Amino acid sequence: MTSYKSGFVTIIGRPNVGKSTFVNRVIGHKIAIMSDKAQTTRNKIQGVMTEKDAQIIFLDTPGIHKPKHKLGDYMMKVAKNTLSEIDSVMFMVNVNEPIGRGDQYIMDMLKHLKTPVFLVLNKIDLIHPDQLMPIIDSYKKYMDFAEIIPISALEGHNVDHFISVLKNYLPEGPKYYPDGQISDHPEQFVVSELIREKILETTTEEIPHSIGVNVERMIRESEDRVTVEAIIYVERDSQKGIIIGKGGKKLKTIGQRARHDIEYLLGSKVYLDLWVKVQKDWRNKSKFIKQMGYVEDE
């Protein structure tokens, strides 16, 4: 009888290389929010993939970047800390972009790990196959990787192959989570992230970075109806006006889109109540960041 394997795998990389897209692809549900705006992921998301022969717990970290405020400092601490508690590391890069200083910084961090590091070249659907080998060679000059695997997380190309290779490196171990559980985050956290995703989709300018969403109450009224009350925090009055929109139109759109995803997540009809509040400079207020669920207790 073949033994069961399990392990924790950190996905690390610059912002916007497709980490969340990958997690959502392999888990089959939307637990990590996706956006083309940098710094979408603010917390490490645990996505649990359970198969007959293995259970893999993916940690989707905030993209490595130079912090500009206390929230940014926290995000970098989270990303680096996950490296010390895992069985494998996926260093994900966008194959359509040249090696940047951020990539070099990450590779310098990973070089000294005893853990296997996989170079995962994402977004291969955006380049010609002939371009691939020179790109792989350019990364090999920086460090030795356990495996180098090109994929397209969005299209699903080569993802199954990568998972089968990854399993070979996992230790024998127990099933940490029961079948059917796809994340270790409470539903309220995932709901707040889905609302935040819809704000990212519908706004531009400085808005995306300055919003935070806190689900105040989530009550199951009956078997097929859930009430969700959430507050969208912004840092300035002008941002509040942008999110609400003319005659409340923008907020209504955000609510409708978020409700659709929340209903799919919870498998129930959802009544969603959204408020917008100004909390000046909240990303630099440690106590408030903690209240928003971004800072773990020491």
C-alpha positions as CSV (number, residue, x, y, z in Angstrom):
1,M,0.0,0.0,0.0
2,T,1.4,3.4,-0.9
3,S,1.9,5.8,2.0
4,Y,0.0,9.0,2.4
5,K,1.9,12.2,1.9
6,S,1.2,15.7,3.3
7,G,3.0,19.0,3.5
8,F,3.0,22.7,3.6
9,V,4.1,24.6,0.5
10,T,4.8,28.4,0.5
11,I,4.3,30.3,-2.7
12,I,6.5,33.3,-2.9
13,G,7.1,35.9,-5.6
14,R,6.8,39.5,-6.6
15,P,3.3,41.1,-6.6
16,N,1.1,40.1,-9.5
17,V,2.9,36.9,-10.7
18,G,-0.3,34.8,-10.3
19,K,0.0,33.3,-6.9
20,S,-3.6,33.7,-6.0
21,T,-4.7,32.5,-9.4
22,F,-2.7,29.3,-8.9
23,V,-4.2,28.7,-5.4
24,N,-7.7,29.1,-6.7
25,R,-7.0,26.8,-9.7
26,V,-5.7,23.9,-7.6
27,I,-8.2,24.2,-4.7
28,G,-11.1,24.6,-7.2
29,H,-12.7,27.4,-5.1
30,K,-12.2,31.1,-4.8
31,I,-10.4,31.6,-1.5
32,A,-7.7,34.0,-2.6
33,I,-8.7,37.3,-4.2
34,M,-7.4,38.2,-7.7
35,S,-6.8,41.6,-9.1
36,D,-4.3,43.2,-11.5
37,K,-3.4,45.7,-8.8
38,A,-0.3,45.1,-6.8
39,Q,-0.6,44.1,-3.1
40,T,-3.9,42.2,-3.4
41,T,-2.9,39.5,-0.9
42,R,-2.4,41.0,2.6
43,N,-2.5,37.8,4.7
44,K,-1.2,34.3,4.2
45,I,-4.0,32.3,2.8
46,Q,-4.0,28.6,3.5
47,G,-5.5,26.7,0.6
48,V,-6.0,23.0,1.3
49,M,-5.9,20.5,-1.6
50,T,-6.8,17.0,-0.6
51,E,-6.4,14.0,-3.0
52,K,-6.4,10.2,-2.6
53,D,-2.7,10.0,-2.1
54,A,-1.8,13.4,-0.6
55,Q,-2.8,16.6,1.1
56,I,-1.0,19.8,0.2
57,I,-1.5,23.0,2.2
58,F,-0.6,26.0,0.1
59,L,0.4,29.3,1.8
60,D,-0.2,32.2,-0.6
61,T,2.0,35.0,0.8
62,P,1.8,38.8,0.1
63,G,4.0,39.7,-2.8
64,I,7.6,40.7,-1.8
65,H,8.0,44.4,-2.0
66,K,9.5,47.4,-0.2
67,P,7.1,48.4,2.6
68,K,5.7,51.9,2.6
69,H,3.7,51.7,5.9
70,K,3.1,49.6,9.0
71,L,0.7,47.3,7.1
72,G,3.4,46.8,4.5
73,D,5.9,45.9,7.2
74,Y,3.5,43.3,8.5
75,M,2.9,41.8,5.1
76,M,6.7,41.3,4.5
77,K,7.1,39.8,7.9
78,V,4.3,37.3,7.1
79,A,5.9,36.4,3.7
80,K,9.4,35.8,5.2
81,N,8.1,33.9,8.3
82,T,6.3,31.3,6.2
83,L,9.7,30.2,4.8
84,S,10.6,28.7,8.2
85,E,7.6,26.4,8.6
86,I,7.2,24.6,5.4
87,D,8.2,21.5,3.4
88,S,8.7,23.1,-0.1
89,V,8.9,26.6,-1.6
90,M,7.4,27.6,-4.9
91,F,9.2,30.6,-6.2
92,M,6.7,31.9,-8.8
93,V,7.7,34.4,-11.5
94,N,6.0,36.0,-14.5
95,V,7.7,34.5,-17.5
96,N,6.6,37.5,-19.5
97,E,8.7,39.9,-17.5
98,P,12.5,40.2,-17.2
99,I,14.2,39.2,-13.9
100,G,13.8,42.2,-11.7
101,R,15.5,43.4,-8.5
102,G,12.6,41.9,-6.5
103,D,13.3,38.5,-8.0
104,Q,17.0,38.8,-7.2
105,Y,16.2,39.8,-3.6
106,I,13.9,36.8,-3.2
107,M,16.5,34.4,-4.7
108,D,19.1,35.7,-2.3
109,M,16.7,34.9,0.5
110,L,16.0,31.4,-0.8
111,K,19.6,30.4,-1.6
112,H,20.3,29.4,2.0
113,L,17.3,27.3,2.6
114,K,17.6,23.6,3.1
115,T,14.1,23.2,1.8
116,P,13.5,22.2,-1.9
117,V,12.8,25.4,-3.9
118,F,10.8,25.0,-7.2
119,L,11.1,27.7,-9.9
120,V,7.5,28.0,-11.3
121,L,7.5,30.0,-14.5
122,N,3.9,31.2,-14.7
123,K,2.0,32.8,-17.6
124,I,3.5,30.7,-20.4
125,D,0.4,31.4,-22.4
126,L,1.8,34.9,-22.9
127,I,5.1,33.9,-24.7
128,H,6.2,31.8,-27.6
129,P,7.6,28.4,-26.6
130,D,11.0,29.2,-28.2
131,Q,11.5,32.0,-25.7
132,L,11.3,29.7,-22.7
133,M,14.8,28.1,-22.6
134,P,16.7,31.4,-22.6
135,I,14.5,32.6,-19.7
136,I,15.1,29.3,-17.7
137,D,18.8,29.7,-18.3
138,S,18.8,33.3,-17.0
139,Y,17.2,32.1,-13.7
140,K,19.6,29.1,-13.4
141,K,22.6,31.6,-13.2
142,Y,21.3,32.9,-9.9
143,M,20.7,29.7,-8.0
144,D,20.1,25.9,-8.2
145,F,16.4,24.8,-8.1
146,A,15.1,21.4,-7.1
147,E,12.8,21.6,-10.2
148,I,12.0,24.1,-12.9
149,I,8.4,23.9,-14.2
150,P,6.6,26.2,-16.6
151,I,2.8,26.6,-16.1
152,S,-0.1,28.8,-16.9
153,A,-2.2,29.0,-13.7
154,L,-4.9,30.9,-15.6
155,E,-5.3,28.4,-18.4
156,G,-4.4,25.3,-16.3
157,H,-1.5,24.3,-18.6
158,N,1.0,21.9,-16.9
159,V,-0.5,22.5,-13.4
160,D,-1.4,18.8,-12.9
161,H,2.2,17.9,-13.9
162,F,3.6,20.3,-11.4
163,I,1.4,18.9,-8.6
164,S,2.6,15.3,-9.4
165,V,6.2,16.4,-9.2
166,L,5.6,18.3,-6.0
167,K,4.1,15.2,-4.4
168,N,7.4,13.4,-4.9
169,Y,9.1,15.9,-2.6
170,L,6.5,15.8,0.2
171,P,7.2,13.7,3.4
172,E,4.9,10.9,4.5
173,G,2.4,12.5,6.8
174,P,-1.2,12.7,8.2
175,K,-4.2,14.4,6.7
176,Y,-4.1,17.7,8.6
177,Y,-7.6,18.8,7.5
178,P,-10.8,16.8,6.9
179,D,-12.0,16.1,3.4
180,G,-13.9,19.1,2.0
181,Q,-12.1,21.8,4.0
182,I,-10.5,24.2,1.6
183,S,-9.0,26.8,3.9
184,D,-8.2,27.4,7.5
185,H,-9.6,30.9,7.4
186,P,-13.0,31.6,9.0
187,E,-15.7,32.3,6.5
188,Q,-15.9,35.9,7.7
189,F,-12.3,36.5,6.5
190,V,-13.0,35.0,3.1
191,V,-16.2,37.1,2.8
192,S,-14.3,40.3,3.6
193,E,-11.7,39.4,1.0
194,L,-14.4,38.8,-1.7
195,I,-15.9,42.3,-0.9
196,R,-12.4,43.8,-1.2
197,E,-11.9,42.1,-4.5
198,K,-15.0,43.8,-6.0
199,I,-13.8,47.2,-4.8
200,L,-10.4,46.5,-6.5
201,E,-12.3,45.6,-9.7
202,T,-14.5,48.7,-9.8
203,T,-12.1,51.5,-8.6
204,T,-8.9,53.1,-9.8
205,E,-6.4,55.7,-8.7
206,E,-5.3,55.5,-5.0
207,I,-8.4,53.6,-3.8
208,P,-7.2,50.0,-3.9
209,H,-4.4,50.4,-1.4
210,S,-6.3,52.4,1.1
211,I,-9.3,50.2,1.6
212,G,-9.9,47.6,4.3
213,V,-13.0,45.5,4.8
214,N,-14.3,44.3,8.1
215,V,-17.3,41.9,8.4
216,E,-19.0,43.0,11.6
217,R,-21.7,40.4,11.7
218,M,-22.6,37.2,9.8
219,I,-25.8,35.6,10.8
220,R,-27.5,32.5,9.4
221,E,-31.2,33.6,9.5
222,S,-32.4,30.3,8.1
223,E,-31.2,27.2,6.2
224,D,-31.0,29.2,3.0
225,R,-30.5,32.8,4.0
226,V,-27.4,34.5,5.6
227,T,-27.2,38.2,6.6
228,V,-23.8,39.8,6.2
229,E,-23.0,43.3,7.6
230,A,-19.6,44.8,6.6
231,I,-17.8,48.1,6.8
232,I,-15.5,49.3,4.1
233,Y,-12.8,51.5,5.6
234,V,-11.1,54.3,3.6
235,E,-8.5,56.9,4.7
236,R,-10.1,60.1,3.3
237,D,-13.5,61.6,2.7
238,S,-12.8,61.9,-1.0
239,Q,-12.3,58.2,-1.2
240,K,-15.6,57.6,0.6
241,G,-17.3,59.6,-2.1
242,I,-15.6,57.5,-4.9
243,I,-16.6,54.2,-3.4
244,I,-20.2,55.2,-2.8
245,G,-20.5,56.8,-6.2
246,K,-23.1,59.1,-7.6
247,G,-26.4,58.3,-6.0
248,G,-24.8,55.3,-4.4
249,K,-24.4,53.6,-7.7
250,K,-20.8,52.4,-7.3
251,L,-21.5,50.8,-3.8
252,K,-24.6,49.1,-5.2
253,T,-22.4,47.5,-8.0
254,I,-19.8,46.4,-5.5
255,G,-22.5,44.9,-3.3
256,Q,-24.2,43.0,-6.2
257,R,-20.9,41.5,-7.4
258,A,-19.8,40.5,-3.9
259,R,-23.1,39.0,-3.1
260,H,-22.9,36.7,-6.1
261,D,-19.5,35.3,-5.0
262,I,-20.5,35.1,-1.3
263,E,-23.7,33.1,-2.2
264,Y,-21.5,30.7,-4.2
265,L,-19.1,30.3,-1.2
266,L,-21.8,29.8,1.4
267,G,-24.4,28.0,-0.7
268,S,-27.1,30.2,0.6
269,K,-29.0,33.4,-0.4
270,V,-27.2,36.4,1.1
271,Y,-28.5,39.7,2.3
272,L,-25.5,42.0,2.2
273,D,-25.4,45.3,4.0
274,L,-22.4,47.6,3.3
275,W,-21.3,50.8,5.0
276,V,-18.4,53.1,4.1
277,K,-16.4,54.7,6.9
278,V,-13.4,57.0,7.0
279,Q,-10.6,55.9,9.4
280,K,-7.7,58.4,8.7
281,D,-4.3,56.8,7.9
282,W,-5.5,53.4,9.2
283,R,-2.6,51.5,7.5
284,N,-0.2,53.1,10.0
285,K,-2.2,52.4,13.1
286,S,-1.1,49.1,14.6
287,K,-4.1,48.7,16.8
288,F,-6.5,49.2,14.0
289,I,-4.6,46.9,11.6
290,K,-4.9,44.2,14.3
291,Q,-8.6,44.9,14.7
292,M,-9.0,44.3,10.9
293,G,-7.5,40.8,11.4
294,Y,-4.2,41.5,9.6
295,V,-1.9,41.1,12.5
296,E,-1.6,37.8,14.3
297,D,-1.1,37.7,18.0
298,E,2.5,37.2,19.0
